[in-house]
Amino acid sequence: MQKIPFKQFPPSVKRGIIFLFTAWGGFILVQFVMLGQLLFIHDTVGLFCCFMVYALRDMGRYFCVVVNILMIAFLVYLLTAMEQPHLLFLLLAGCNIVLFALATFFIMTRETAAFFKDRSGASGG
């Protein structure tokens, strides 16, 4: 199978990957800034999710969508569970929710689905 340079990916695929990497980077920033620590289980799942999508694995795309929805729910829960969340946390978590939602949207478009199916079919996976 021939590797395709990132520049040649369809626009929706590029946007999905960029938003996905940015969302996970933002989530790691939220953890570090607000908690002062990193939760390695989240970070490992995020790294795996980013790898599977960048590797153009169709099953990785489905896995990533499920994880993104869970992360959105987790962040919304954190925002609603706090009595008086810090303004910085509100801003970072709110931006993160938007980034995960945008990543999910672009990963779920028909153009992205067709591109992933073509690539997964070509590699036999």
C-alpha positions, 0 to 999 in steps of 0.5 A, spaced: 500 500 500 502 506 498 502 512 503 498 518 501 502 525 504 497 529 509 497 534 504 493 530 499 488 528 504 481 530 502 479 537 506 474 533 511 479 528 513 485 533 514 480 538 518 478 531 522 485 529 524 487 537 525 481 538 530 482 531 533 489 532 535 488 539 537 482 536 542 487 531 545 492 536 546 487 541 549 485 536 554 492 534 556 492 542 557 486 542 561 488 536 565 495 539 567 493 546 568 487 544 572 489 538 576 496 539 576 497 532 573 496 527 567 491 522 567 495 516 563 489 512 561 485 518 558 492 520 554 493 513 552 486 512 549 487 519 546 494 517 543 491 511 540 485 514 537 489 519 534 494 514 531 488 509 528 485 515 525 492 518 522 493 511 520 487 511 516 484 505 519 476 505 518 475 501 525 479 506 528 475 512 525 469 508 529 473 507 535 475 515 535 467 517 534 465 513 540 471 516 545 470 523 542 462 522 544 465 519 551 470 525 552 464 530 550 460 527 556 466 527 561 467 534 560 460 536 560 459 532 567 465 535 570 463 542 568 456 541 571 459 537 577 463 543 580 459 548 584 463 554 582 468 552 576 474 556 575 473 561 569 479 558 566 477 551 566 470 553 563 474 556 557 478 550 556 473 545 557 468 549 553 473 550 547 475 542 548 468 540 548 467 544 541 474 541 538 471 534 540 465 535 537 468 538 530 473 532 530 467 528 531 463 531 525 469 531 520 470 524 522 463 522 520 462 526 514 461 522 507 467 524 504 471 522 510 468 515 510 469 514 503 476 515 504 477 511 510 473 505 506 477 506 500 484 506 504 482 500 509 480 496 503 486 497 499 490 495 505 486 489 507 484 492 514 
